[in-house]
């Protein structure tokens, strides 16, 4: 019996399909040879990047970079899941539209992190040139560490050191610990110790991790009032509650702080500071508050869980630029005119104040305005009074906060005093003075209108931390 043509074609197609299916070997199960409980190699390799991403959430351009990483990882995982599995053929995609040429910004060929940073690495290896920027230097440092390019890593660390200041010192401290850069860590500590109150009040302090918070609050060399340390710890706790999605209640703040709360040296505050601050913060229990009040006032003091000794802080150093001092019957007059001198240092220091001469004819009071300038820009100033006792000793006048002074740059220190008595003055001035590990260089200032210069006059001392 003859079959219709359509039926014949259908049976031929079924036979061909059966032959194709029989010809394909069955898939073999993949063997995974790893020890019980061991982490897959891919997870091990991704762990440092995951730690960095969790500790330091990217912002701005860095956030877009992190999104690129996540998208590329997700695409790779999806592709791996489809491998070895038949899929329907897809139509060919249309040709991409031509893109405009990328701007010549460090010759960044691709915005994707994984292609961007190897490009920087290779350019540095082949040409020894790199154009670092604040927005990319940390990611570049991570790439230099990952691909073992120590010279590039050193360039990144040097860049970070030059941009180091009080407002970012705490964040860079946590980064330097993560990247295991001891030199950068030491530079961060120098800034944090000398400008502790500014560093603790910065926004960056609230962004650090708990371990970095702990070592900062433990620090013996912090030049800060304990009330400022306590306020900074509360600000960090509030920020940490937000990061964990918790209401910023006193109980939750204590929870996120944990043992770090008991590193604050609350008993070293004055009674007034404690009563107006920590005692009303609600973060201490009633028993703790009661015992601390008793510790201030009672003869039989209770035991406290908080440290009882004050921080040592940093000892100020003094650079004396005159070899002798003198006075005369008609010199030195303070009549509201400016005494000024320029100076430079060979390493970063922090100018805390000026040492000034007082009256040469007994006890006297002076009104004084001190300033520190760089290229005509006022960096710090203070208007105050001081009383001299008639001796040739210098009398310190302090800025509100120590001022960071960079190496190999001239700064101008000025003082305008007003008083009726004649004062001592310095003589046999030196153009260069070695003070500990710091070398000072002095030169005359055009701002000086009262006779002070390198060889003689006023502003005998610079008070600094190093």
C-alpha positions as CSV (number, residue, x, y, z in Angstrom):
1,X,0.0,0.0,0.0
2,X,1.5,3.3,-1.0
3,X,1.6,6.0,1.7
4,X,0.9,9.6,1.0
5,X,4.0,11.8,0.4
6,X,3.4,14.0,3.5
7,X,3.2,10.9,5.8
8,X,6.4,9.5,4.2
9,X,8.3,12.7,4.9
10,X,7.1,12.6,8.6
11,X,8.4,9.1,9.2
12,X,11.8,9.9,7.6
13,X,12.1,12.9,10.0
14,X,11.3,10.7,13.0
15,X,14.0,8.1,12.0
16,X,16.6,10.9,11.6
17,X,15.7,12.3,15.0
18,X,16.1,8.9,16.7
19,X,19.5,8.4,15.1
20,X,20.7,11.8,16.3
21,X,19.6,11.2,19.8
22,X,21.3,7.7,20.0
23,X,24.5,9.2,18.6
24,X,24.9,11.7,21.4
25,X,26.7,10.2,24.4
26,X,25.1,10.7,27.8
27,X,26.5,13.6,29.8
28,X,29.1,12.5,32.5
29,X,28.6,13.8,36.0
30,X,31.3,16.4,36.9
31,X,33.6,15.3,39.7
32,X,34.4,17.8,42.4
33,X,37.6,16.8,44.2
34,X,38.0,18.9,47.3
35,X,38.5,18.2,51.0
36,X,35.5,18.1,53.3
37,X,34.6,21.7,54.4
38,X,37.2,23.4,52.1
39,X,36.2,26.6,50.4
40,X,36.2,26.5,46.5
41,X,39.2,28.3,45.0
42,X,37.0,31.0,43.4
43,X,35.6,31.9,46.8
44,X,39.0,32.1,48.3
45,X,40.2,34.4,45.5
46,X,37.2,36.6,45.9
47,X,37.4,36.9,49.7
48,X,39.7,40.0,49.9
49,X,37.7,41.9,47.3
50,X,34.5,41.0,49.2
51,X,36.0,42.2,52.5
52,X,37.1,45.5,51.0
53,X,33.6,46.0,49.4
54,X,31.9,45.3,52.7
55,X,34.1,47.5,54.8
56,X,34.2,50.5,52.4
57,X,31.1,51.0,50.3
58,X,31.9,52.9,47.1
59,X,30.4,56.2,46.3
60,X,30.1,58.2,43.1
61,X,32.2,56.9,40.3
62,X,33.4,54.1,42.5
63,X,29.8,53.0,43.0
64,X,29.3,52.7,39.2
65,X,32.5,50.6,39.1
66,X,31.2,48.3,41.8
67,X,28.0,47.9,39.7
68,X,30.1,46.9,36.7
69,X,31.8,44.2,38.8
70,X,28.5,42.9,40.1
71,X,27.0,42.9,36.6
72,X,29.9,41.1,35.0
73,X,30.0,38.5,37.8
74,X,26.3,37.8,37.4
75,X,26.7,37.4,33.7
76,X,29.6,35.0,34.1
77,X,27.6,32.9,36.6
78,X,24.6,32.8,34.2
79,X,26.9,31.8,31.3
80,X,28.4,29.0,33.4
81,X,25.0,27.7,34.3
82,X,24.1,27.5,30.6
83,X,27.3,25.7,29.5
84,X,26.7,22.1,28.3
85,X,23.0,22.6,28.0
86,X,21.3,22.9,24.6
87,X,19.6,26.1,23.9
88,X,17.5,27.4,21.0
89,X,19.5,29.4,18.5
90,X,19.2,33.2,19.0
91,X,18.9,35.7,16.1
92,X,22.2,37.6,15.5
93,X,22.2,40.9,17.4
94,X,22.3,44.1,15.3
95,X,25.7,45.7,14.9
96,X,26.4,48.1,17.8
97,X,26.2,51.8,17.1
98,X,29.6,53.5,16.8
99,X,30.7,55.1,20.1
100,X,32.3,58.5,20.3
101,X,36.0,58.3,21.2
102,X,36.7,58.3,25.0
103,X,38.2,61.4,26.4
104,X,41.9,61.4,27.1
105,X,41.6,61.2,30.9
106,X,44.6,59.1,31.8
107,X,43.8,57.1,28.6
108,X,41.0,55.2,30.2
109,X,39.9,52.8,27.5
110,X,37.1,51.2,29.5
111,X,35.0,52.2,32.4
112,X,34.9,48.6,33.7
113,X,37.2,48.2,36.8
114,X,38.6,44.9,35.7
115,X,39.8,46.2,32.4
116,X,40.6,49.8,33.7
117,X,43.1,48.9,36.4
118,X,45.1,46.4,34.5
119,X,45.5,49.1,31.9
120,X,46.9,51.5,34.5
121,X,49.1,48.7,35.8
122,X,50.5,47.8,32.4
123,X,51.0,51.5,31.5
124,X,53.0,52.0,34.6
125,X,55.1,48.8,34.0
126,X,55.9,49.8,30.4
127,X,56.4,53.6,30.7
128,X,57.0,54.2,34.5
129,X,54.3,57.0,34.3
130,X,51.0,57.1,36.2
131,X,48.5,59.8,36.6
132,X,46.8,59.2,40.0
133,X,43.6,60.9,41.0
134,X,41.9,61.1,44.4
135,X,38.8,59.2,43.1
136,X,40.8,56.2,41.8
137,X,43.9,55.9,43.9
138,X,42.5,53.4,46.4
139,X,41.2,51.1,43.7
140,X,44.6,51.5,41.9
141,X,46.4,50.5,45.1
142,X,44.2,47.4,45.4
143,X,45.0,46.5,41.8
144,X,48.8,47.1,42.4
145,X,48.6,44.8,45.4
146,X,46.6,42.1,43.5
147,X,49.0,42.1,40.5
148,X,52.1,42.5,42.7
149,X,53.4,45.8,41.3
150,X,55.3,47.2,44.4
151,X,56.5,50.3,42.7
152,X,52.9,51.3,41.7
153,X,51.7,50.5,45.2
154,X,54.4,52.8,46.6
155,X,53.3,55.6,44.2
156,X,49.8,55.2,45.5
157,X,50.9,55.3,49.1
158,X,52.9,58.4,48.5
159,X,49.9,60.1,46.8
160,X,47.8,59.2,49.8
161,X,50.4,60.6,52.2
162,X,50.5,64.0,50.4
163,X,46.7,64.3,50.6
164,X,46.6,63.2,54.3
165,X,44.8,65.6,56.6
166,X,42.7,65.6,59.8
167,X,39.4,65.1,57.9
168,X,40.4,61.9,56.1
169,X,43.1,60.6,58.5
170,X,40.8,58.1,60.2
171,X,39.4,56.7,57.0
172,X,42.9,56.3,55.5
173,X,44.0,54.7,58.8
174,X,41.4,51.9,58.3
175,X,42.4,51.6,54.6
176,X,46.1,51.4,55.5
177,X,45.4,48.6,57.9
178,X,43.4,46.7,55.3
179,X,46.1,47.1,52.7
180,X,48.9,46.4,55.3
181,X,50.8,49.6,54.6
182,X,52.7,50.3,57.9
183,X,54.3,53.5,56.6
184,X,50.9,55.0,55.7
185,X,49.5,53.8,59.0
186,X,52.3,55.7,60.9
187,X,51.6,58.9,58.9
188,X,47.9,58.6,59.8
189,X,48.7,58.3,63.5
190,X,50.9,61.4,63.3
191,X,48.0,63.4,62.0
192,X,45.4,61.8,64.3
193,X,47.5,62.3,67.5
194,X,48.4,66.0,66.7
195,X,45.0,67.0,65.4
196,X,42.9,64.6,67.4
197,X,39.9,66.8,68.1
198,X,39.6,67.7,64.4
199,X,40.0,64.1,63.3
200,X,37.4,62.8,65.8
201,X,34.9,65.4,64.8
202,X,35.3,64.7,61.0
203,X,32.7,62.9,59.0
204,X,35.3,60.3,58.1
205,X,35.5,59.1,61.7
206,X,31.9,57.9,61.5
207,X,32.8,55.7,58.5
208,X,35.5,53.6,60.0
209,X,35.1,49.9,61.0
210,X,34.7,48.8,64.6
211,X,38.3,47.5,64.9
212,X,39.7,50.9,63.8
213,X,37.4,52.6,66.3
214,X,38.7,50.4,69.1
215,X,42.4,51.2,68.4
216,X,41.7,54.9,68.1
217,X,39.8,55.1,71.3
218,X,42.6,53.1,73.0
219,X,45.3,55.5,71.7
220,X,47.4,57.0,74.5
221,X,48.8,59.8,72.3
222,X,45.5,61.5,71.4
223,X,45.7,65.3,72.0
224,X,42.0,65.6,72.8
225,X,39.7,66.3,75.7
226,X,37.9,63.1,76.8
227,X,34.6,64.9,76.4
228,X,35.4,65.2,72.6
229,X,36.3,61.5,72.5
230,X,33.0,60.5,74.1
231,X,31.0,62.7,71.7
232,X,32.9,61.1,68.7
233,X,32.1,57.6,70.0
234,X,28.4,58.5,70.2
235,X,28.4,59.9,66.7
236,X,30.1,56.7,65.4
237,X,27.5,54.6,67.2
238,X,24.6,56.5,65.7
239,X,26.1,56.1,62.2
240,X,26.6,52.4,62.8
241,X,23.0,52.0,63.8
242,X,22.0,53.5,60.5
243,X,24.3,51.1,58.6
244,X,22.7,48.1,60.4
245,X,19.2,49.4,59.9
246,X,18.6,49.9,63.7
247,X,16.9,52.8,65.4
248,X,19.5,55.0,67.1
249,X,18.3,54.3,70.6
250,X,20.7,54.3,73.6
251,X,20.3,50.6,73.9
252,X,21.3,50.0,70.3
253,X,24.2,52.4,70.5
254,X,25.6,50.4,73.5
255,X,25.0,47.3,71.5
256,X,27.0,48.4,68.4
257,X,29.8,49.9,70.5
258,X,30.3,46.8,72.6
259,X,33.5,46.8,74.7
260,X,34.7,50.1,72.9
261,X,32.4,52.1,75.3
262,X,34.6,51.1,78.2
263,X,37.7,52.4,76.5
264,X,36.5,56.0,76.9
265,X,38.2,57.5,79.9
266,X,35.1,59.1,81.3
267,X,36.5,59.6,84.9
268,X,39.2,61.9,83.5
269,X,36.6,64.5,82.3
270,X,36.0,67.4,84.6
271,X,32.9,67.1,86.8
272,X,31.2,69.8,84.8
273,X,32.0,68.0,81.5
274,X,30.6,64.8,82.8
275,X,27.5,66.3,84.3
276,X,26.6,68.3,81.1
277,X,27.6,65.5,78.7
278,X,28.0,61.9,79.4
279,X,25.7,61.9,82.4
280,X,22.8,63.1,80.2
281,X,23.5,61.0,77.2
282,X,21.3,58.1,78.4
283,X,24.0,55.7,77.1
284,X,25.3,55.0,80.6
285,X,23.2,53.0,83.0
286,X,21.8,54.6,86.1
287,X,24.3,52.6,88.2
288,X,27.3,53.7,86.1
289,X,26.2,57.3,86.3
290,X,25.7,57.1,90.0
291,X,29.1,55.5,90.6
292,X,30.9,58.0,88.5
293,X,29.4,60.9,90.4
294,X,30.5,59.2,93.6
295,X,34.0,58.7,92.2
296,X,34.2,62.5,91.6
297,X,32.9,63.5,95.0
298,X,33.1,60.8,97.6
299,X,36.1,59.9,99.8
300,X,35.4,56.2,99.5
301,X,35.4,55.9,95.7
302,X,33.6,53.0,94.0
303,X,35.2,50.7,91.5
304,X,34.6,51.7,87.9
305,X,34.9,49.8,84.6
306,X,36.3,52.8,82.8
307,X,40.0,53.8,82.7
308,X,41.0,56.2,85.4
309,X,44.3,57.7,84.0
310,X,44.5,60.6,81.6
311,X,45.9,60.2,78.1
312,X,49.5,61.3,77.9
313,X,49.0,63.1,74.6
314,X,51.9,64.5,72.7
315,X,54.6,66.7,74.3
316,X,55.0,70.0,72.4
317,X,58.4,70.8,71.1
318,X,59.9,74.3,70.8
319,X,62.1,75.7,68.1
320,X,64.1,78.7,69.5
321,X,65.6,80.8,66.7
322,X,67.7,83.3,68.8
323,X,70.9,82.6,70.7
324,X,70.3,85.4,73.2
325,X,67.8,88.0,74.3
326,X,68.2,91.6,75.5
327,X,66.4,94.8,76.4
328,X,67.2,98.5,76.1
329,X,65.8,101.7,77.5
330,X,63.9,102.4,74.2
331,X,63.3,98.9,72.8
332,X,61.2,96.8,72.1
333,X,57.9,98.6,71.7
334,X,54.6,96.9,71.1
335,X,52.3,99.4,69.6
336,X,49.9,97.3,67.5
337,X,52.3,96.8,64.6
338,X,53.1,93.5,63.0
339,X,56.1,91.3,63.9
340,X,56.5,88.6,61.3
341,X,58.9,85.8,60.2
342,X,58.8,83.2,57.4
343,X,59.9,79.6,58.0
344,X,60.0,76.2,56.3
345,X,60.6,72.7,57.5
346,X,62.0,69.5,56.0
347,X,59.2,67.2,57.2
348,X,55.5,67.5,58.1
349,X,54.9,69.2,61.5
350,X,51.9,70.7,63.3
351,X,52.3,74.3,64.6
352,X,50.5,74.6,67.9
353,X,51.4,78.2,68.8
354,X,54.1,80.8,69.2
355,X,56.4,81.7,72.0
356,X,56.6,85.5,72.6
357,X,58.6,87.8,74.8
358,X,57.0,89.8,77.5
359,X,57.7,93.0,79.5
360,X,61.3,93.9,80.5
361,X,60.1,96.1,83.3
362,X,57.9,93.9,85.5
363,X,54.6,92.3,85.3
364,X,52.4,93.4,82.4
365,X,49.4,92.3,80.3
366,X,49.4,92.2,76.5
367,X,46.6,91.8,74.0
368,X,47.9,89.6,71.1
369,X,46.7,88.4,67.8
370,X,48.7,85.5,66.2
371,X,48.4,84.3,62.7
372,X,49.8,81.5,60.5
373,X,49.6,82.1,56.7
374,X,50.7,80.4,53.5
375,X,50.9,82.3,50.3
376,X,48.8,85.1,51.9
377,X,46.0,82.8,53.0
378,X,45.3,82.7,56.7
379,X,45.4,79.1,58.0
380,X,44.8,79.8,61.7
381,X,44.6,82.8,64.0
382,X,43.9,83.5,67.6
383,X,43.1,86.7,69.5
384,X,43.8,86.5,73.3
385,X,45.7,88.0,76.2
386,X,48.7,86.9,78.2
387,X,50.5,88.2,81.3
388,X,54.3,88.3,81.5
389,X,56.2,88.4,84.7
390,X,59.1,90.6,83.8
391,X,61.6,87.8,83.0
392,X,63.2,87.1,79.7
393,X,61.4,83.8,79.4
394,X,59.0,83.2,76.5
395,X,55.3,82.9,77.0
396,X,53.2,80.5,74.9
397,X,50.2,81.7,72.9
398,X,48.3,78.8,71.3
399,X,46.2,78.4,68.2
400,X,42.8,76.8,68.7
401,X,43.9,73.6,66.9
402,X,47.4,72.6,65.7
403,X,48.0,73.6,62.1
404,X,49.4,71.0,59.6
405,X,52.6,72.4,57.9
406,X,54.0,70.6,54.9
407,X,57.7,70.3,54.1
408,X,59.7,72.5,51.7
409,X,57.1,75.3,51.7
410,X,57.4,78.7,53.4
411,X,54.8,79.8,55.9
412,X,54.4,83.1,57.6
413,X,54.0,83.4,61.4
414,X,52.8,86.8,62.6
415,X,52.0,88.5,66.0
416,X,50.4,91.8,66.7
417,X,50.8,92.8,70.3
418,X,49.4,95.9,72.1
419,X,50.8,97.0,75.5
420,X,52.3,100.0,77.1
421,X,55.5,98.4,78.4
422,X,58.8,97.8,76.6
423,X,59.6,94.1,76.0
424,X,62.6,91.9,75.6
425,X,63.8,91.1,72.0
426,X,65.9,88.4,70.5
427,X,69.3,88.7,68.9
428,X,71.9,86.6,67.1
429,X,69.2,84.9,65.1
430,X,69.9,81.8,63.1
431,X,68.7,81.1,59.5
432,X,68.7,77.3,60.2
433,X,67.8,75.5,63.4
434,X,67.8,71.7,63.9
435,X,65.1,70.8,66.5
436,X,65.1,67.1,67.1
437,X,64.4,65.4,63.8
438,X,63.0,68.6,62.2
439,X,65.2,71.2,60.4
440,X,63.7,74.7,60.4
441,X,64.8,77.4,57.9
442,X,64.0,81.1,58.5
443,X,63.8,84.2,56.2
444,X,62.5,87.7,56.5
445,X,58.9,88.5,55.8
446,X,57.5,91.5,54.0
447,X,54.6,91.5,56.4
448,X,56.9,92.6,59.3
449,X,56.4,96.3,60.0
450,X,57.8,96.4,63.6
451,X,61.4,95.5,62.9
452,X,61.4,91.7,63.3
453,X,63.7,89.8,61.0
454,X,66.0,86.8,60.9
455,X,68.8,88.4,63.0
456,X,66.7,89.9,65.7
457,X,63.3,90.9,67.0
458,X,60.2,89.1,68.2
459,X,58.6,85.6,67.7
460,X,61.5,83.8,69.3
461,X,59.8,80.4,69.3
462,X,57.6,78.1,67.2
463,X,55.7,75.5,69.3
464,X,55.0,72.4,67.3
465,X,54.3,68.6,67.3
466,X,56.2,66.2,65.1
